[in-house]
């Protein structure tokens, strides 16, 4: 990205020694980069390359910034997931209490049901829906 903060700075003409093959590449491509001249393209290339070299010198700084940014994103995502899991757990506890209050299920049957549910959820790779439960109950 070219530095546009000094657009009013006067330009200076100087001799540039460049291979003919490199100049041919500039002639072929400068318009595709929306440059109005070959000089503008070369100046943008120089600014890009100096920025690249600066970044190379500051790798540890850039990597620490990226690392801390990613850690922040992951932490916020974890917090959001934890809040949603808590809300889901509350809703499930309410549903289980309502169902349990209406049913007379002995402990042995409950343990057998838990074992069967574990197998069924594993078989469906964790994707168990209400429709799956209805189909399973009906045989």
C-alpha positions as CSV (number, residue, x, y, z in Angstrom):
1,X,0.0,0.0,0.0
2,X,1.6,3.3,-1.0
3,X,2.2,6.0,1.4
4,X,-0.3,8.7,0.4
5,X,0.4,11.0,3.4
6,X,2.9,13.1,1.4
7,X,1.1,13.6,-1.9
8,X,2.1,17.3,-2.0
9,X,5.8,16.5,-1.5
10,X,7.6,17.4,-4.8
11,X,8.9,14.6,-6.9
12,X,12.5,14.5,-7.9
13,X,13.8,13.1,-11.2
14,X,17.0,10.9,-11.0
15,X,18.8,8.3,-13.1
16,X,17.6,4.8,-12.6
17,X,19.6,1.9,-13.9
18,X,17.4,-1.1,-14.4
19,X,17.5,-4.2,-16.5
20,X,15.5,-4.1,-19.8
21,X,13.7,-7.3,-18.8
22,X,12.5,-5.7,-15.5
23,X,11.4,-2.6,-17.3
24,X,9.4,-4.7,-19.8
25,X,7.6,-6.2,-16.8
26,X,6.8,-2.7,-15.5
27,X,5.5,-1.7,-19.0
28,X,3.2,-4.7,-19.2
29,X,1.7,-4.5,-15.7
30,X,1.6,-0.9,-14.4
31,X,-1.8,-0.1,-15.8
32,X,-3.4,-3.2,-14.3
33,X,-2.4,-1.8,-10.9
34,X,-4.3,1.5,-11.7
35,X,-1.0,3.4,-12.0
36,X,-1.0,6.4,-14.3
37,X,2.7,6.0,-15.1
38,X,5.6,3.6,-14.9
39,X,7.2,5.9,-12.3
40,X,4.1,5.6,-10.0
41,X,4.3,1.8,-10.3
42,X,8.0,1.8,-9.4
43,X,7.4,4.1,-6.5
44,X,4.6,1.9,-5.2
45,X,6.9,-1.1,-5.5
46,X,9.6,0.6,-3.6
47,X,7.2,1.6,-0.8
48,X,5.8,-1.9,-0.7
49,X,9.3,-3.5,-0.5
50,X,10.5,-1.1,2.2
51,X,7.4,-1.9,4.2
52,X,8.1,-5.6,3.8
53,X,11.7,-5.2,5.0
54,X,10.5,-3.2,8.0
55,X,8.1,-6.0,8.8
56,X,10.9,-8.5,8.5
57,X,13.0,-6.5,11.0
58,X,10.0,-6.4,13.4
59,X,8.9,-10.0,13.2
60,X,8.8,-10.5,17.0
61,X,6.7,-7.4,17.4
62,X,4.2,-8.3,14.8
63,X,4.0,-12.0,15.9
64,X,3.3,-10.9,19.5
65,X,0.6,-8.5,18.3
66,X,-1.0,-11.2,16.2
67,X,-0.7,-13.7,19.1
68,X,-2.3,-11.4,21.7
69,X,-5.1,-10.5,19.2
70,X,-5.9,-14.2,18.5
71,X,-5.8,-15.0,22.3
72,X,-8.3,-12.2,22.9
73,X,-10.6,-13.5,20.1
74,X,-10.4,-17.1,21.4
75,X,-11.0,-16.0,25.0
76,X,-14.1,-14.0,24.0
77,X,-15.4,-17.0,22.0
78,X,-14.8,-19.3,25.0
79,X,-16.8,-16.9,27.2
80,X,-19.6,-16.7,24.8
81,X,-19.8,-20.5,24.4
82,X,-19.6,-20.9,28.2
83,X,-22.5,-18.5,28.7
84,X,-24.6,-20.3,26.0
85,X,-23.8,-23.7,27.6
86,X,-24.9,-22.5,31.0
87,X,-28.2,-21.2,29.6
88,X,-28.7,-24.5,27.8
89,X,-28.0,-26.4,31.0
90,X,-30.5,-24.4,32.9
91,X,-33.2,-25.0,30.3
92,X,-32.4,-28.8,30.2
93,X,-32.5,-29.0,34.1
94,X,-35.9,-27.3,34.0
95,X,-37.2,-29.8,31.3
96,X,-35.8,-32.8,33.1
97,X,-37.4,-31.7,36.4
98,X,-40.8,-31.3,34.7
99,X,-40.5,-34.7,33.0
100,X,-39.3,-36.4,36.2
101,X,-42.1,-35.0,38.2
102,X,-44.6,-36.6,35.9
103,X,-43.0,-40.0,35.6
104,X,-42.4,-42.9,37.9
105,X,-39.0,-44.3,36.7
106,X,-36.9,-46.6,38.8
107,X,-33.1,-46.2,39.1
108,X,-32.3,-49.4,37.2
109,X,-34.4,-48.3,34.2
110,X,-32.9,-44.9,34.3
111,X,-29.3,-46.3,34.2
112,X,-30.3,-48.6,31.3
113,X,-31.8,-45.7,29.5
114,X,-28.6,-43.6,30.0
115,X,-26.5,-46.4,28.6
116,X,-28.7,-46.7,25.5
117,X,-28.7,-43.0,25.0
118,X,-24.9,-42.9,25.2
119,X,-24.8,-45.5,22.4
120,X,-27.4,-43.8,20.3
121,X,-25.7,-40.3,20.6
122,X,-22.3,-41.9,19.7
123,X,-23.9,-43.7,16.7
124,X,-25.3,-40.3,15.5
125,X,-22.0,-38.6,16.2
126,X,-23.5,-36.2,18.8
127,X,-26.3,-35.0,16.5
128,X,-29.4,-36.2,18.3
129,X,-32.7,-34.5,17.7
130,X,-36.1,-34.7,19.2
131,X,-37.2,-36.5,16.0
132,X,-34.5,-39.1,16.6
133,X,-35.8,-39.6,20.1
134,X,-39.4,-40.1,18.9
135,X,-38.2,-42.6,16.2
136,X,-36.1,-44.4,18.8
137,X,-39.0,-44.7,21.3
138,X,-41.3,-46.0,18.6
139,X,-38.8,-48.7,17.6
